[in-house]
Amino acid sequence: MDERVREHAAILVDWSARVEAGDDVVVSVGPDAHQLAVAVAEKLGERGATLLTTYDSGELRRAYLHAHDGEFEESGHERALLEAADVYLSLGGGRNRSATADVPDERRRDHRRANRAVREARYDTRWISTVHPTRALAQAANMATEEYREFAYGAILRDWEAMAEEMARMKRLLDAGSELRLVSAGTDLRASIEGRSAVNSAASVAYDSHNLPSGEVFTAPAAADGEVTFDVPMTLRGRPVRDVRLTVEDGEVVDFEAAEGEDVIAGILDTDAGARRIGEFGIGMNRGIDRYTDNVLFDEKMGDTVHLAVGRAYDACLPDGESGNESAVHVDMILDVSEASRLEVDGEVVQRNGRFRWEEGFDG
């Protein structure tokens, strides 16, 4: 086994999920994530945790959703499993990222609505999502398999403690601020962040962070106004989406267009009432990610990027007693801010052309 697989597992179990002896752990394994699952199982055994594995694939989901006739009911047995778990680890490693591309939006939407309580039960665990660098992911990124592995491990096997310290600078700026303004080609957006708590997403539940790799600081705007153009191509719901432009008023998308995949965006925004609201404003800070790979887990964490999500807002960003935006979806979209752009907090430029004010090359 590649020693990097064991390092990945060690970070996942020790740093990210903070697994302790006696924890009940559910591990969801993708079709080609077998090696990582083996390494994770070994680490969990060493830790004295209990292990239950499940299998997940796009082909399985497609088969079920296509064959189901009638109204969806909640997967009560899955909810019970998650309610009994302390930790949930998702090890992605599919063979075809477009496996569910032909599932009708209405059926997909009805299934997500029926299983809202299942998702809430997962969010109540110490949950972490990661991916094993597979041939399918390499192909999607237009990279040779070993080249992609080097890239992926460069993003995953980081000094996360040191990164957390650096990203804390941005968190402090956002926590003390009242308004964010993002300006770039096709974008001029203002977001109200007063009273919000930014998340220093350092790939650990100790930081309210649930992705590995991570490397972003994000918040949940109380409101947002303006226009934003997402120029980083992506695959959403198994289909290509490109050059999405949103018009936002008081935090809600009131108009949209896309050069490709406009119907995909329409389906997402029509999921429920909360799907049209801005649920997240995130700033990528992982310098170990140096190219786009059409995988949001990596692309949204890349330095020189900013992303917004429509849909669900995470409670970690909200004041005590305040309920954030509720939705069955949380869909991130990304824009490149490496050129002709600036990010302001209360009128002060904190990032220009992708460089933060504490980094070499920043031009205030």
ZANUDO-38509 format. One record per residue (C-alpha): residue number from 1; residue in three letters; z, x, y. Coordinates in nm, 4 decimals. Example, Ala and Ser with C-alpha at 12.3 -4.5 7.8 and 13.67 -1.06 7.14 Angstrom:
{k=1	r=Ala	z=0.7800	x=1.2300	y=-0.4500}
{k=2	r=Ser	z=0.7140	x=1.3670	y=-0.1060}
This chain:
{k=1	r=Met	z=0.0000	x=0.0000	y=0.0000}
{k=2	r=Asp	z=-0.0843	x=0.1186	y=0.3504}
{k=3	r=Glu	z=0.2442	x=0.2320	y=0.5049}
{k=4	r=Arg	z=0.1521	x=0.0421	y=0.8217}
{k=5	r=Val	z=0.1850	x=-0.2831	y=0.6265}
{k=6	r=Arg	z=0.5481	x=-0.1976	y=0.5501}
{k=7	r=Glu	z=0.6077	x=-0.1043	y=0.9149}
{k=8	r=His	z=0.4612	x=-0.4409	y=1.0174}
{k=9	r=Ala	z=0.6960	x=-0.6197	y=0.7759}
{k=10	r=Ala	z=0.9972	x=-0.4234	y=0.8985}
{k=11	r=Ile	z=0.9302	x=-0.5135	y=1.2629}
{k=12	r=Leu	z=0.8748	x=-0.8778	y=1.1668}
{k=13	r=Val	z=1.1995	x=-0.9101	y=0.9705}
{k=14	r=Asp	z=1.4279	x=-0.6821	y=1.1726}
{k=15	r=Trp	z=1.3116	x=-0.6919	y=1.5352}
{k=16	r=Ser	z=1.1212	x=-1.0199	y=1.5570}
{k=17	r=Ala	z=1.3068	x=-1.2731	y=1.3388}
{k=18	r=Arg	z=1.6459	x=-1.0909	y=1.3292}
{k=19	r=Val	z=1.6924	x=-1.1924	y=0.9654}
{k=20	r=Glu	z=2.0480	x=-1.1670	y=0.8337}
{k=21	r=Ala	z=2.1997	x=-1.1773	y=0.4862}
{k=22	r=Gly	z=2.2142	x=-1.5330	y=0.3572}
{k=23	r=Asp	z=1.9405	x=-1.6668	y=0.5860}
{k=24	r=Asp	z=1.7104	x=-1.9261	y=0.4292}
{k=25	r=Val	z=1.3582	x=-1.8048	y=0.5054}
{k=26	r=Val	z=1.0297	x=-1.9933	y=0.4642}
{k=27	r=Val	z=0.7214	x=-1.7704	y=0.4601}
{k=28	r=Ser	z=0.3802	x=-1.9347	y=0.5030}
{k=29	r=Val	z=0.1109	x=-1.7080	y=0.3571}
{k=30	r=Gly	z=-0.2571	x=-1.7143	y=0.4485}
{k=31	r=Pro	z=-0.5269	x=-1.6509	y=0.1841}
{k=32	r=Asp	z=-0.5743	x=-1.2817	y=0.2634}
{k=33	r=Ala	z=-0.2215	x=-1.1990	y=0.3827}
{k=34	r=His	z=-0.0984	x=-1.1144	y=0.0310}
{k=35	r=Gln	z=-0.0141	x=-0.7500	y=0.1009}
{k=36	r=Leu	z=0.1896	x=-0.8328	y=0.4093}
{k=37	r=Ala	z=0.3669	x=-1.1117	y=0.2185}
{k=38	r=Val	z=0.4657	x=-0.8659	y=-0.0539}
{k=39	r=Ala	z=0.6047	x=-0.6232	y=0.2029}
{k=40	r=Val	z=0.7923	x=-0.9039	y=0.3800}
{k=41	r=Ala	z=0.9381	x=-1.0281	y=0.0500}
{k=42	r=Glu	z=1.0631	x=-0.6776	y=-0.0214}
{k=43	r=Lys	z=1.2323	x=-0.6560	y=0.3181}
{k=44	r=Leu	z=1.3909	x=-0.9990	y=0.2764}
{k=45	r=Gly	z=1.5227	x=-0.8969	y=-0.0651}
{k=46	r=Glu	z=1.6755	x=-0.5832	y=0.0817}
{k=47	r=Arg	z=1.8361	x=-0.7935	y=0.3537}
{k=48	r=Gly	z=1.9885	x=-1.0426	y=0.1086}
{k=49	r=Ala	z=1.8048	x=-1.3447	y=0.2516}
{k=50	r=Thr	z=1.6748	x=-1.6309	y=0.0378}
{k=51	r=Leu	z=1.2971	x=-1.6726	y=0.0153}
{k=52	r=Leu	z=1.0625	x=-1.9656	y=-0.0279}
{k=53	r=Thr	z=0.6869	x=-1.9178	y=0.0135}
{k=54	r=Thr	z=0.4185	x=-2.1719	y=0.0980}
{k=55	r=Tyr	z=0.0399	x=-2.1344	y=0.1040}
{k=56	r=Asp	z=-0.1784	x=-2.2259	y=0.3994}
{k=57	r=Ser	z=-0.5545	x=-2.2166	y=0.4500}
{k=58	r=Gly	z=-0.8108	x=-2.3797	y=0.6736}
{k=59	r=Glu	z=-1.0049	x=-2.4981	y=0.3697}
{k=60	r=Leu	z=-0.7005	x=-2.6857	y=0.2402}
{k=61	r=Arg	z=-0.6395	x=-2.8511	y=0.5759}
{k=62	r=Arg	z=-1.0052	x=-2.9503	y=0.6053}
{k=63	r=Ala	z=-1.0134	x=-3.1004	y=0.2553}
{k=64	r=Tyr	z=-0.7039	x=-3.3085	y=0.3233}
{k=65	r=Leu	z=-0.8081	x=-3.4314	y=0.6671}
{k=66	r=His	z=-1.1587	x=-3.5235	y=0.5555}
{k=67	r=Ala	z=-1.0383	x=-3.7080	y=0.2465}
{k=68	r=His	z=-0.7509	x=-3.8978	y=0.4097}
{k=69	r=Asp	z=-0.8373	x=-4.2605	y=0.4731}
{k=70	r=Gly	z=-0.6089	x=-4.4662	y=0.6928}
{k=71	r=Glu	z=-0.3150	x=-4.3932	y=0.9187}
{k=72	r=Phe	z=-0.1269	x=-4.0667	y=0.8849}
{k=73	r=Glu	z=0.2425	x=-4.0693	y=0.8068}
{k=74	r=Glu	z=0.4894	x=-3.7948	y=0.8854}
{k=75	r=Ser	z=0.5251	x=-3.5206	y=0.6218}
{k=76	r=Gly	z=0.8931	x=-3.5968	y=0.5718}
{k=77	r=His	z=0.9334	x=-3.3464	y=0.2900}
{k=78	r=Glu	z=0.7971	x=-3.0668	y=0.5098}
{k=79	r=Arg	z=1.0316	x=-3.1665	y=0.7903}
{k=80	r=Ala	z=1.3267	x=-3.1603	y=0.5491}
{k=81	r=Leu	z=1.2267	x=-2.8124	y=0.4325}
{k=82	r=Leu	z=1.2106	x=-2.6808	y=0.7876}
{k=83	r=Glu	z=1.5350	x=-2.8495	y=0.8895}
{k=84	r=Ala	z=1.7060	x=-2.6609	y=0.6074}
{k=85	r=Ala	z=1.5523	x=-2.3258	y=0.7055}
{k=86	r=Asp	z=1.6979	x=-2.0611	y=0.9350}
{k=87	r=Val	z=1.3756	x=-1.8624	y=0.9719}
{k=88	r=Tyr	z=1.0066	x=-1.9519	y=0.9478}
{k=89	r=Leu	z=0.7468	x=-1.6742	y=0.9232}
{k=90	r=Ser	z=0.3756	x=-1.7514	y=0.9452}
{k=91	r=Leu	z=0.1553	x=-1.4756	y=0.8017}
{k=92	r=Gly	z=-0.1996	x=-1.5567	y=0.9102}
{k=93	r=Gly	z=-0.4907	x=-1.4185	y=0.7137}
{k=94	r=Gly	z=-0.7635	x=-1.6762	y=0.6697}
{k=95	r=Arg	z=-1.1160	x=-1.6211	y=0.5413}
{k=96	r=Asn	z=-1.2992	x=-1.8559	y=0.7761}
{k=97	r=Arg	z=-1.1605	x=-1.9324	y=1.1205}
{k=98	r=Ser	z=-1.4119	x=-2.2172	y=1.1536}
{k=99	r=Ala	z=-1.3029	x=-2.3888	y=0.8325}
{k=100	r=Thr	z=-1.1883	x=-2.7022	y=1.0200}
{k=101	r=Ala	z=-1.4688	x=-2.7075	y=1.2785}
{k=102	r=Asp	z=-1.6163	x=-3.0338	y=1.1474}
{k=103	r=Val	z=-1.2885	x=-3.2267	y=1.1378}
{k=104	r=Pro	z=-1.3270	x=-3.5185	y=1.3840}
{k=105	r=Asp	z=-1.1112	x=-3.4846	y=1.6942}
{k=106	r=Glu	z=-0.9606	x=-3.8310	y=1.6442}
{k=107	r=Arg	z=-0.8452	x=-3.7506	y=1.2924}
{k=108	r=Arg	z=-0.7060	x=-3.4138	y=1.3984}
{k=109	r=Arg	z=-0.5253	x=-3.5788	y=1.6885}
{k=110	r=Asp	z=-0.3753	x=-3.8571	y=1.4749}
{k=111	r=His	z=-0.2443	x=-3.6048	y=1.2224}
{k=112	r=Arg	z=-0.0770	x=-3.3950	y=1.4933}
{k=113	r=Arg	z=0.0820	x=-3.7020	y=1.6514}
{k=114	r=Ala	z=0.2229	x=-3.8181	y=1.3175}
{k=115	r=Asn	z=0.3818	x=-3.4788	y=1.2540}
{k=116	r=Arg	z=0.5464	x=-3.4142	y=1.5873}
{k=117	r=Ala	z=0.8925	x=-3.4093	y=1.4255}
{k=118	r=Val	z=0.7710	x=-3.1483	y=1.1765}
{k=119	r=Arg	z=0.6694	x=-2.9170	y=1.4604}
{k=120	r=Glu	z=0.9994	x=-2.9759	y=1.6376}
{k=121	r=Ala	z=1.1850	x=-2.8792	y=1.3208}
{k=122	r=Arg	z=0.9866	x=-2.5551	y=1.3034}
{k=123	r=Tyr	z=1.0601	x=-2.4818	y=1.6692}
{k=124	r=Asp	z=1.4304	x=-2.5182	y=1.5899}
{k=125	r=Thr	z=1.4133	x=-2.2242	y=1.3459}
{k=126	r=Arg	z=1.3825	x=-1.8555	y=1.4320}
{k=127	r=Trp	z=1.0051	x=-1.8802	y=1.3913}
{k=128	r=Ile	z=0.7505	x=-1.6016	y=1.4249}
{k=129	r=Ser	z=0.3716	x=-1.6071	y=1.3866}
{k=130	r=Thr	z=0.1766	x=-1.2939	y=1.3015}
{k=131	r=Val	z=-0.1477	x=-1.1962	y=1.1288}
{k=132	r=His	z=-0.2490	x=-0.9475	y=0.8636}
{k=133	r=Pro	z=-0.5628	x=-0.7564	y=0.9772}
{k=134	r=Thr	z=-0.8248	x=-0.8982	y=0.7425}
{k=135	r=Arg	z=-1.1980	x=-0.8514	y=0.6978}
{k=136	r=Ala	z=-1.2590	x=-1.1967	y=0.8452}
{k=137	r=Leu	z=-1.0726	x=-1.1069	y=1.1642}
{k=138	r=Ala	z=-1.2591	x=-0.7770	y=1.1839}
{k=139	r=Gln	z=-1.5897	x=-0.9595	y=1.1477}
{k=140	r=Ala	z=-1.4966	x=-1.2099	y=1.4193}
{k=141	r=Ala	z=-1.4154	x=-0.9158	y=1.6467}
{k=142	r=Asn	z=-1.7462	x=-0.7437	y=1.5619}
{k=143	r=Met	z=-1.5568	x=-0.4426	y=1.4318}
{k=144	r=Ala	z=-1.5557	x=-0.2407	y=1.1125}
{k=145	r=Thr	z=-1.2601	x=-0.3286	y=0.8897}
{k=146	r=Glu	z=-1.0751	x=0.0014	y=0.9314}
{k=147	r=Glu	z=-1.1564	x=0.0061	y=1.3026}
{k=148	r=Tyr	z=-1.0006	x=-0.3386	y=1.3335}
{k=149	r=Arg	z=-0.6914	x=-0.2311	y=1.1402}
{k=150	r=Glu	z=-0.6420	x=0.0594	y=1.3821}
{k=151	r=Phe	z=-0.6752	x=-0.1840	y=1.6706}
{k=152	r=Ala	z=-0.4381	x=-0.4437	y=1.5235}
{k=153	r=Tyr	z=-0.1649	x=-0.1976	y=1.4305}
{k=154	r=Gly	z=-0.1984	x=-0.0365	y=1.7732}
{k=155	r=Ala	z=-0.0970	x=-0.3740	y=1.9166}
{k=156	r=Ile	z=0.1682	x=-0.4594	y=1.6560}
{k=157	r=Leu	z=0.3463	x=-0.1284	y=1.5852}
{k=158	r=Arg	z=0.4787	x=-0.0798	y=1.9381}
{k=159	r=Asp	z=0.8056	x=0.0439	y=2.0834}
{k=160	r=Trp	z=0.9088	x=-0.3126	y=2.1575}
{k=161	r=Glu	z=1.2406	x=-0.2161	y=2.3125}
{k=162	r=Ala	z=1.0618	x=0.0025	y=2.5700}
{k=163	r=Met	z=0.8070	x=-0.2716	y=2.6333}
{k=164	r=Ala	z=1.0854	x=-0.5232	y=2.6869}
{k=165	r=Glu	z=1.2316	x=-0.3011	y=2.9580}
{k=166	r=Glu	z=0.8967	x=-0.2735	y=3.1383}
{k=167	r=Met	z=0.8183	x=-0.6440	y=3.1144}
{k=168	r=Ala	z=1.1646	x=-0.7236	y=3.2509}
{k=169	r=Arg	z=1.0307	x=-0.6099	y=3.5894}
{k=170	r=Met	z=0.7817	x=-0.8948	y=3.5934}
{k=171	r=Lys	z=1.0393	x=-1.1420	y=3.4650}
{k=172	r=Arg	z=1.2721	x=-1.0553	y=3.7538}
{k=173	r=Leu	z=0.9917	x=-1.1107	y=4.0055}
{k=174	r=Leu	z=0.9050	x=-1.4506	y=3.8598}
{k=175	r=Asp	z=1.2671	x=-1.5616	y=3.8243}
{k=176	r=Ala	z=1.3309	x=-1.4858	y=4.1915}
{k=177	r=Gly	z=1.0043	x=-1.6414	y=4.3105}
{k=178	r=Ser	z=0.9064	x=-1.9869	y=4.4258}
{k=179	r=Glu	z=0.5275	x=-1.9759	y=4.4117}
{k=180	r=Leu	z=0.2612	x=-1.7930	y=4.2121}
{k=181	r=Arg	z=-0.0904	x=-1.7571	y=4.3445}
{k=182	r=Leu	z=-0.3808	x=-1.6292	y=4.1362}
{k=183	r=Val	z=-0.7101	x=-1.5405	y=4.3042}
{k=184	r=Ser	z=-1.0219	x=-1.4132	y=4.1251}
{k=185	r=Ala	z=-1.3869	x=-1.5086	y=4.0795}
{k=186	r=Gly	z=-1.3980	x=-1.8891	y=4.0553}
{k=187	r=Thr	z=-1.0182	x=-1.9105	y=4.0731}
{k=188	r=Asp	z=-0.7683	x=-1.9933	y=4.3443}
{k=189	r=Leu	z=-0.4594	x=-2.1500	y=4.1912}
{k=190	r=Arg	z=-0.1080	x=-2.1976	y=4.3240}
{k=191	r=Ala	z=0.1815	x=-2.2748	y=4.0887}
{k=192	r=Ser	z=0.5363	x=-2.3800	y=4.1739}
{k=193	r=Ile	z=0.7925	x=-2.1769	y=3.9735}
{k=194	r=Glu	z=1.1120	x=-2.2303	y=4.1717}
{k=195	r=Gly	z=1.4118	x=-2.2720	y=3.9423}
{k=196	r=Arg	z=1.2131	x=-2.1654	y=3.6348}
{k=197	r=Ser	z=1.3145	x=-1.8850	y=3.3971}
{k=198	r=Ala	z=1.0311	x=-1.6601	y=3.2864}
{k=199	r=Val	z=1.0241	x=-1.5448	y=2.9235}
{k=200	r=Asn	z=1.0043	x=-1.1719	y=2.8577}
{k=201	r=Ser	z=0.7950	x=-1.2145	y=2.5440}
{k=202	r=Ala	z=0.8835	x=-0.8944	y=2.3605}
{k=203	r=Ala	z=0.7995	x=-1.0139	y=2.0081}
{k=204	r=Ser	z=1.1544	x=-1.1185	y=1.9199}
{k=205	r=Val	z=1.3504	x=-1.4412	y=1.9028}
{k=206	r=Ala	z=1.6195	x=-1.2535	y=2.0959}
{k=207	r=Tyr	z=1.3792	x=-1.2792	y=2.3921}
{k=208	r=Asp	z=1.2661	x=-1.6381	y=2.3184}
{k=209	r=Ser	z=0.9441	x=-1.4809	y=2.1897}
{k=210	r=His	z=0.7667	x=-1.6022	y=1.8763}
{k=211	r=Asn	z=0.4467	x=-1.3988	y=1.8332}
{k=212	r=Leu	z=0.3819	x=-1.0565	y=1.6818}
{k=213	r=Pro	z=0.2068	x=-0.8912	y=1.8516}
{k=214	r=Ser	z=0.3341	x=-1.0129	y=2.1834}
{k=215	r=Gly	z=0.3494	x=-0.8479	y=2.5225}
{k=216	r=Glu	z=0.3400	x=-1.1109	y=2.7948}
{k=217	r=Val	z=0.5667	x=-1.2685	y=3.0522}
{k=218	r=Phe	z=0.5222	x=-1.6418	y=3.0909}
{k=219	r=Thr	z=0.6728	x=-1.9369	y=3.2713}
{k=220	r=Ala	z=0.6271	x=-2.3148	y=3.2871}
{k=221	r=Pro	z=0.5115	x=-2.4245	y=3.6336}
{k=222	r=Ala	z=0.6696	x=-2.7349	y=3.7809}
{k=223	r=Ala	z=0.3330	x=-2.8071	y=3.9423}
{k=224	r=Ala	z=0.0000	x=-2.6369	y=4.0069}
{k=225	r=Asp	z=-0.2933	x=-2.6985	y=4.2377}
{k=226	r=Gly	z=-0.6379	x=-2.5456	y=4.2698}
{k=227	r=Glu	z=-0.9224	x=-2.4317	y=4.0492}
{k=228	r=Val	z=-0.9252	x=-2.1811	y=3.7658}
{k=229	r=Thr	z=-1.2149	x=-2.0361	y=3.5661}
{k=230	r=Phe	z=-1.1485	x=-1.8926	y=3.2204}
{k=231	r=Asp	z=-1.4140	x=-1.6287	y=3.1575}
{k=232	r=Val	z=-1.2896	x=-1.4817	y=2.8282}
{k=233	r=Pro	z=-1.4843	x=-1.6430	y=2.5402}
{k=234	r=Met	z=-1.2711	x=-1.7978	y=2.2677}
{k=235	r=Thr	z=-1.2839	x=-2.0063	y=1.9542}
{k=236	r=Leu	z=-1.0929	x=-2.3354	y=1.9741}
{k=237	r=Arg	z=-1.0704	x=-2.5770	y=1.6836}
{k=238	r=Gly	z=-1.3178	x=-2.3599	y=1.4983}
{k=239	r=Arg	z=-1.5856	x=-2.3819	y=1.7670}
{k=240	r=Pro	z=-1.6978	x=-2.1448	y=2.0453}
{k=241	r=Val	z=-1.5849	x=-2.2206	y=2.3992}
{k=242	r=Arg	z=-1.7027	x=-2.0315	y=2.7072}
{k=243	r=Asp	z=-1.6545	x=-2.0342	y=3.0855}
{k=244	r=Val	z=-1.4126	x=-2.3240	y=3.1161}
{k=245	r=Arg	z=-1.3412	x=-2.4402	y=3.4709}
{k=246	r=Leu	z=-1.0439	x=-2.6666	y=3.5441}
{k=247	r=Thr	z=-0.9565	x=-2.8487	y=3.8636}
{k=248	r=Val	z=-0.5816	x=-2.9039	y=3.8825}
{k=249	r=Glu	z=-0.3844	x=-3.1347	y=4.1096}
{k=250	r=Asp	z=-0.0059	x=-3.1568	y=4.0981}
{k=251	r=Gly	z=-0.0052	x=-2.9833	y=3.7603}
{k=252	r=Glu	z=-0.2612	x=-3.2111	y=3.5970}
{k=253	r=Val	z=-0.6229	x=-3.1416	y=3.5053}
{k=254	r=Val	z=-0.8322	x=-3.3923	y=3.7010}
{k=255	r=Asp	z=-1.1756	x=-3.2437	y=3.6315}
{k=256	r=Phe	z=-1.3274	x=-2.9866	y=3.3967}
{k=257	r=Glu	z=-1.6506	x=-2.8323	y=3.2805}
{k=258	r=Ala	z=-1.7576	x=-2.5577	y=3.0398}
{k=259	r=Ala	z=-2.0743	x=-2.3616	y=2.9763}
{k=260	r=Glu	z=-2.0174	x=-2.4094	y=2.6025}
{k=261	r=Gly	z=-1.7775	x=-2.6288	y=2.4075}
{k=262	r=Glu	z=-1.7119	x=-2.8830	y=2.6808}
{k=263	r=Asp	z=-1.6610	x=-3.1545	y=2.4190}
{k=264	r=Val	z=-1.3946	x=-2.9370	y=2.2540}
{k=265	r=Ile	z=-1.2048	x=-2.9196	y=2.5834}
{k=266	r=Ala	z=-1.2441	x=-3.2943	y=2.6264}
{k=267	r=Gly	z=-1.0953	x=-3.3555	y=2.2820}
{k=268	r=Ile	z=-0.7969	x=-3.1335	y=2.3583}
{k=269	r=Leu	z=-0.7280	x=-3.2974	y=2.6956}
{k=270	r=Asp	z=-0.7483	x=-3.6446	y=2.5399}
{k=271	r=Thr	z=-0.4864	x=-3.5685	y=2.2745}
{k=272	r=Asp	z=-0.2070	x=-3.7424	y=2.4670}
{k=273	r=Ala	z=-0.0754	x=-3.7893	y=2.8204}
{k=274	r=Gly	z=0.0832	x=-3.4426	y=2.8303}
{k=275	r=Ala	z=-0.2306	x=-3.2596	y=2.7177}
{k=276	r=Arg	z=-0.3762	x=-3.2665	y=3.0701}
{k=277	r=Arg	z=-0.0781	x=-3.0931	y=3.2282}
{k=278	r=Ile	z=-0.0352	x=-2.7181	y=3.2735}
{k=279	r=Gly	z=0.2397	x=-2.6129	y=3.0337}
{k=280	r=Glu	z=0.2318	x=-2.2346	y=3.0729}
{k=281	r=Phe	z=0.1320	x=-1.9563	y=3.3103}
{k=282	r=Gly	z=0.1273	x=-1.6227	y=3.1254}
{k=283	r=Ile	z=0.0619	x=-1.2614	y=3.2255}
{k=284	r=Gly	z=-0.0661	x=-1.0184	y=2.9615}
{k=285	r=Met	z=0.1106	x=-0.6786	y=2.9532}
{k=286	r=Asn	z=0.0375	x=-0.5207	y=2.6132}
{k=287	r=Arg	z=-0.1598	x=-0.2032	y=2.6898}
{k=288	r=Gly	z=-0.2036	x=-0.1474	y=2.3171}
{k=289	r=Ile	z=-0.4666	x=-0.4228	y=2.3268}
{k=290	r=Asp	z=-0.7761	x=-0.2744	y=2.4873}
{k=291	r=Arg	z=-1.0578	x=-0.5177	y=2.3981}
{k=292	r=Tyr	z=-1.1250	x=-0.8845	y=2.3356}
{k=293	r=Thr	z=-1.1445	x=-0.9913	y=1.9707}
{k=294	r=Asp	z=-1.1768	x=-1.3716	y=1.9985}
{k=295	r=Asn	z=-0.8227	x=-1.4109	y=1.8691}
{k=296	r=Val	z=-0.5826	x=-1.5647	y=2.1188}
{k=297	r=Leu	z=-0.2822	x=-1.4016	y=1.9507}
{k=298	r=Phe	z=-0.4157	x=-1.0685	y=2.0757}
{k=299	r=Asp	z=-0.6410	x=-1.1585	y=2.3683}
{k=300	r=Glu	z=-0.3785	x=-1.3426	y=2.5737}
{k=301	r=Lys	z=-0.1387	x=-1.0455	y=2.5496}
{k=302	r=Met	z=-0.3924	x=-0.7907	y=2.6730}
{k=303	r=Gly	z=-0.3156	x=-0.6106	y=2.9971}
{k=304	r=Asp	z=-0.5674	x=-0.7109	y=3.2664}
{k=305	r=Thr	z=-0.5492	x=-1.0780	y=3.1645}
{k=306	r=Val	z=-0.3778	x=-1.3958	y=3.2758}
{k=307	r=His	z=-0.3709	x=-1.7135	y=3.0703}
{k=308	r=Leu	z=-0.2758	x=-2.0749	y=3.1224}
{k=309	r=Ala	z=-0.2026	x=-2.3331	y=2.8588}
{k=310	r=Val	z=-0.2542	x=-2.7050	y=2.8740}
{k=311	r=Gly	z=-0.0001	x=-2.9178	y=2.6900}
{k=312	r=Arg	z=0.3503	x=-2.8475	y=2.5719}
{k=313	r=Ala	z=0.5884	x=-2.6494	y=2.7953}
{k=314	r=Tyr	z=0.8518	x=-2.4343	y=2.6277}
{k=315	r=Asp	z=1.2132	x=-2.5280	y=2.6973}
{k=316	r=Ala	z=1.3148	x=-2.1626	y=2.7372}
{k=317	r=Cys	z=1.1487	x=-2.1677	y=3.0815}
{k=318	r=Leu	z=1.3264	x=-2.4770	y=3.2081}
{k=319	r=Pro	z=1.6591	x=-2.5346	y=3.3866}
{k=320	r=Asp	z=1.9397	x=-2.6821	y=3.1774}
{k=321	r=Gly	z=1.9049	x=-3.0556	y=3.1428}
{k=322	r=Glu	z=1.5383	x=-3.0658	y=3.2407}
{k=323	r=Ser	z=1.2771	x=-3.1810	y=2.9932}
{k=324	r=Gly	z=0.9435	x=-3.0035	y=3.0090}
{k=325	r=Asn	z=0.5983	x=-3.1387	y=2.9515}
{k=326	r=Glu	z=0.5656	x=-3.2982	y=2.6069}
{k=327	r=Ser	z=0.2431	x=-3.2842	y=2.4104}
{k=328	r=Ala	z=0.1165	x=-3.2421	y=2.0568}
{k=329	r=Val	z=-0.0961	x=-2.9480	y=2.1759}
{k=330	r=His	z=-0.0414	x=-2.6136	y=2.3448}
{k=331	r=Val	z=-0.3819	x=-2.4531	y=2.4021}
{k=332	r=Asp	z=-0.4154	x=-2.1199	y=2.5828}
{k=333	r=Met	z=-0.7205	x=-2.0173	y=2.7849}
{k=334	r=Ile	z=-0.7709	x=-1.6698	y=2.9301}
{k=335	r=Leu	z=-0.9241	x=-1.5061	y=3.2349}
{k=336	r=Asp	z=-1.0017	x=-1.1406	y=3.2978}
{k=337	r=Val	z=-0.8269	x=-1.0106	y=3.6111}
{k=338	r=Ser	z=-0.9372	x=-0.6461	y=3.5867}
{k=339	r=Glu	z=-1.1668	x=-0.6727	y=3.8916}
{k=340	r=Ala	z=-1.1683	x=-0.8511	y=4.2286}
{k=341	r=Ser	z=-0.8407	x=-1.0310	y=4.1604}
{k=342	r=Arg	z=-0.4838	x=-1.0476	y=4.2757}
{k=343	r=Leu	z=-0.1601	x=-1.2107	y=4.1631}
{k=344	r=Glu	z=0.0967	x=-1.2949	y=4.4273}
{k=345	r=Val	z=0.4601	x=-1.4012	y=4.4118}
{k=346	r=Asp	z=0.5663	x=-1.5692	y=4.7349}
{k=347	r=Gly	z=0.2766	x=-1.4030	y=4.9164}
{k=348	r=Glu	z=0.3499	x=-1.0515	y=4.7903}
{k=349	r=Val	z=0.0829	x=-0.8910	y=4.5703}
{k=350	r=Val	z=0.2404	x=-0.7868	y=4.2396}
{k=351	r=Gln	z=-0.0839	x=-0.7209	y=4.0498}
{k=352	r=Arg	z=-0.4260	x=-0.6248	y=4.1831}
{k=353	r=Asn	z=-0.7341	x=-0.5698	y=3.9681}
{k=354	r=Gly	z=-0.5180	x=-0.5659	y=3.6564}
{k=355	r=Arg	z=-0.2707	x=-0.2993	y=3.7740}
{k=356	r=Phe	z=0.0933	x=-0.3893	y=3.8346}
{k=357	r=Arg	z=0.2628	x=-0.2599	y=4.1459}
{k=358	r=Trp	z=0.4762	x=-0.0136	y=3.9466}
{k=359	r=Glu	z=0.1752	x=0.1310	y=3.7643}
{k=360	r=Glu	z=-0.0347	x=0.4288	y=3.8672}
{k=361	r=Gly	z=-0.3544	x=0.3139	y=4.0351}
{k=362	r=Phe	z=-0.2059	x=0.0049	y=4.1980}
{k=363	r=Asp	z=-0.3671	x=-0.0605	y=4.5362}
{k=364	r=Gly	z=-0.1343	x=-0.2837	y=4.7321}
